[in-house]
Amino acid sequence: MGERNIPLIDQRTAGLPIPAAAPAPSQELTDTRGRPLHDLRISVTDRCNFRCTYCMPKEVFGADYPYLPHASLLTFEEITRLARLFIAHGVRKIRLTGGEPLLRKNVEGLIEQLAALRTPDGEPLDITLTTNGSLLARKARALAAAGLRRVTVSLDSLDDAVFQRMNDVGFPVREVLAGIEAAQAAGLAPIKVNMVVKRGTNAHEIVPMARHFRGSGMALRFIEYMDVGATNGWRMDEVLPSAEVLRRLQAEFALVPLAHSAPGETAERWGHAGADGRHDPALGEIGLISSVTRPFCGDCNRARLSTEGRLYLCLFASQGYDLRALLRGGASDEAIGHAIGAIWGHRADRYSELRASGRLDPHSGERRIEMSYIGG
């Protein structure tokens, strides 16, 4: 396996300068590659109660790690104000992330505010949330009542020993499964379950996971282990390509390809087939997210807002644009809306394409921002 090299650095550096050429809000806003702005992922906390080795390794995020002070975090009112301005630029989907978003006190209050927003043509937003499931059993009903539509739950194994080794805090599988059941009962559906696959760690769980969730009404998605941040000790030889994941699944199940369900969707979809050889919706589907071996930068329509109000244009970015400074500096909605338009209009990010083409070295030492800070 080799020894992990974990740089102990704080990547929450000063924000990038906002470009000067600033278009007015427009639902037709696109970046330099013609990609529209459609999805906004909002991190509501940089804290998590898990220490997954591919995201927040305990060696770095230990008891003395300096998390952001509460005063640095965007308030719910600030988040809602920014969300409304992003909607004017074409955002139709908001995903709340962390860290673990359910650790943010009264996050239901934020969801209530976001659920009250409308698109320019009067439609509600698609509001969803990604969680490790640890607090979901006790919060599912309140989340649904506040206006959350659905959830995505991270679960990397059904084997308790493997799962506890990966979350590195001894959290049991049964409690995540209980959270998933509670979310289903509360109507937070359709539920997606995400499994990060690491060769030599949990790859043997691919088929058992697919067997467990087949026919459950949930979509199971397999995610290639990615070189996010600078602390997870990523190695290419620990990546199990999605093509191999699919080969293992097809050896056990009859699967048929499905079309993308929305523009910019990250997952390649496969449906479980019935006796007639066609997709049986009752049996469900699986997804393959292949950022490493099959980059999907070309139609990426997602922006990420960090816990303290910095706007990142890529999961693998090294710096963001400081929108909190505008919010707290007295800038008008018009000025902030123009800034958002300018930032997206200058966007040219395509990290995964460049990595796949060999035109950059993921081990170059560039200070990519941690996933726990901007969400997945």
N, C-alpha and C positions, 0 to 999 in steps of 0.2 A: 504493500500500500504506500510506503514511503512516509516521511515525516511531514506533517502539515506546517506550512509557514503562514502564521497569522499576524498581519501587521496591526499594531495597536494604535490606531489613528482615529481622530474625530473628523468625520467628513462633513459636518454641518458648517460649511464655510460660507463666506459672504456671498450674497446672491449675484447672479449675472446682471449686467446692465440691460435694461429693457430696450429693445430696438425702437428707433425714433419713428419710422414710417408706420403709422397706426391706422388701419382701416376701421371704420365704424362697425358696430355689431351687424353681422349678416349671417343668415342661415346657410349661405353659400361659401362661408369661409373655408379655405383650403391652405395647406402648407406648400412648400416649394416642390413637393412631389405630387401635388394634387390630392392629398389625403384630407378628407373632411374631419372636423372635430365633432365627435358624436358621444363618446363616453368620458366621464370624469370619475376618477377614483380618488377618494378623499380619505386620507389617514387621520384618524381621530385620536390616536395615542401612539407613542413609540415604545410602550411597555407591552410585555407579553408574559404569561405565566408558564409558557413552555420554553424550552431551550433546544429547539430542533437544530441539529448540527449543520443543516444546509442553510439556516437562516440566522439564528441567534446562538452561536456556539457558546457554551458556558465558560470557556476559557477567556472569552472577551466580555460577554454580557453577564458578569458575575455580580456579587452583592455590592461591589463598590462602583459599578458602572454609572456614570453621570447622566441620568435621563434628563430630558428637558423639564425645567420647572414649569409649574402650572400656568404662570403668567405668560410664558412664551407660547403656549398653545392657542390656536384660534378659538375664540368663543363660539358657541352655537350660532349666535346672531351673525358673527363675522363669516362663518362658513355658509350660512344661508344666503347672506348678501352676495358672496362670491358665486354661489351656485346659480342664483338668479341671473347674474351677469353672463355666466357661461351658457346658460340656456338661450340667451339672446344670440349667441354665436353658434347655436346648433346642437348643443348637448341635449340628449334625450334619455340618457341612462346615467345614474349615479350609483357607484358601489362604495360602501363604507368599508374601510380596511384598518389595519393597525401596522405593527403590533397586533394585539388582540383587541378588536374594537369594543367588545362587550366589557372590557375593563374600564372604559371611559364612563364616569359616573353619569347616570341619567341619560344615556345615549338615546333612549326612547324619545326624550324631549327634542333632540335634534331631528330624529326621523319624522316626528310630528310636524316640525317646521318645514322640512324638505317635501313632505307629502302634500303640503298645502300649495306648493309652487305649481305653475302651469306653463306649458309651452306657449309660444305666440298664437297658436291656433286652438288654445284652450284644453289641450290634452294633458293628463297627469304624467309624471315622470315614471320611468321604470326604476324603482329604488330597491337595491339589493345589498347584501352584506356578506363578507367572507369571514369565517370564524373557525377556530380550532375545535369548537363544539363543547368546550369544558364548562361553559356557563349557560349553554343553550337550553337545557332542560328547565331551568328556573326562569328564563327570560323570554321564551318563545311566544307565549301568549301576549305579553306586554308589547313585544316588538311588532307583532301582527296588528294589535289594536292601535298602535301608533301610526301604522301605514306602511310598514315594511312589506314588500311583496313576496320576496323569496330569499333563500340563503344558499350559500356555497359552504360546504364543510370540508376542512382538510382532515384526511385520515389516511395514513401511510401504510397501515397494516391491520389485519384482523388478529394476528398473533400477538398476544399481550406482551410477550418478552421482547419481540421486535419493536412493537410500537413504543413501549416504555423506554427502550434503548434509544430510539430516534427522538422522542420528545425530551428525553434526558432529565425528566423530573418525576418519573414513576407514575405518570397519569395513566389510568387503565382504559382499555378500549371500551368496556361496557358503558362507561359514563358518556363517551362520545356517541355511542349508538343510542343511548337514552335521549341525548339531546336531539339527535336526528328524528327519533320517533316523536318527540315533543313538537318539533318544528312541523312535521307532517300533520299532526293532530291540530295544530294551530292554523293550518292552511298556508304555510310558507312554502309554496310549491310552484313549479317543479324544483325539487332540491337537486343540486349538483354536488358530487363528492369528488374531491381532488386528491390524487395520490401522486406524490413525487417519487419517482423511481430511481434508486441508486443501485448500480451493479454491485453485487457482493454484499448488499445490506438488506434490501427488501424485494428484490426482483422475483424471488420465488413466490411472492404473495400476489402476483398479477392475476393468475387464474382463480385462486380462491376468492379474491376481491370481486372479480367479474361474476363468479358463480353466486356469491352472496347477494349482490345487488341486481342481478338479472330478475326481472319481473317485479321489482320493488317500486316502480314508478319514479326512480331516481336515475340520473345520468352519471355514470362513473367515468372520470377523466384521468388519463395517465399523463403525467407531466415529466418531460425530460429534466434531469438534474441540471440546473443552470449556474453560470458563473456570476450570480448576483452579488453585489457588494464587494468587499475586500477581505472578509474574515472567515469565509466558510471553507477555505482550503480546497477549492474546486479543482478537479482533475478530469481531463477528458476520458481517461480510462474507467472512470466511475459512471459515465453516462451510458445508459442502455438506450440505443436509438429506438424511436417509435416504430420503425419498420420491424425490429425484432420483437417489440411488444405485440404488434399486430400478428406476427407469425405465430407467437405462442397462443394468442387468443383464438386464431383461426384453426389451430390444431384441436381446439376443444369445443368451439361454438361455430354455428353457421352465422356469418355476418354479411351484411350487404351495405354498400356505401350509401350515405345520405348526403343531401345537399346542405350547404350552409344555411343556418336558420336566420342569420342577420349579416349585413355588411360588416366586414372587419372581424368576423368571428375568428378566434384563435384556434379552435379545435377542429380537427378533421373528424367527422362524425361517421360512426358505423352502427347500424341497427341490428339487433338480434332478429334472425329470420324465423318465421313460423314454418309449419309443415309444407306450405305451398312455395317456399323459397323466397317469399317477399317479407319485407320488414313487418314485424308484428309489434305495434306500439305498446301492447300490454307487456311485452318482454323487455322493452326499454332499449337503451343504446349505450355505447361507450364513445369516448372521445380521446383523441391523441393530440397533445400539445407539444410541438416539436421545435421549440425556439432554437435549439442547438443545431440539429441536423437538417431541418426544413424551415428556415426563417420565414416569417410572415410580415416582415417590415413593410412590404409594399402596400398593404392596405390597413396598416395600424392607425386607428382613429381614436386613441386613448391619450388623455392627459392625466397627470397625477399631481394632486395637491398634498403637500406634506403636512404633518401635524402642526408645524409652526408657520404655515402659509407660504411655502415656496412651491412654485410650479415647475414640475419636471416633465420633460417631453419624451422620456424613454425610461424603461425600467432599469437600463444600464447607464443612465446619465451620471455625470460626476458633479454637476452643479445645477442649481435651479434659479428661478427668478423670484425675487422677494415681493410677493403681493401684500404681505402683512404690513410692510413699510408704507405702502400706499393706503391701505385701510386705516392704519393708525396715524397716518400723517395728514389726514383730512382730505384726501383725494375724492373727487366726485365720482358717482357711478359712471358718468360719461368717460372720465379720464381712465378709470380702471378698466372699463369695457374696451377702450381703445388700446390699452396696454396688452390685454389678453389677445386681442386681434393681431397686434404687432408680433407678439411672441410666437403665436401659432403660425402666422404668415411667413415667418423666417425659419420655421422648423425644417430640418433636413436629416434628422436622426435615422440611422439604419445600422445600429451596432451589430445585430445578429447576422445581417447579410455580410458585413465586412469580416466578422469573425469566421463565418463559414467559407468565405472566399480566400482566407489566409492573409488578408490585407491588414490585419491587426493581431496583436498578441494579447490574449486575455490575461497573461501573467506579466504584462509590461509594467505593472505597478501603478497604473492610473487609478485614482482614488474614486472608484464608482461608489455611489451612495448605497447604504445598506437597505435591503428590502424591508426590514422592520421599521424603517423610518418613513418610507413612502408607500408601503403596501405592495402586494404582488400584482 
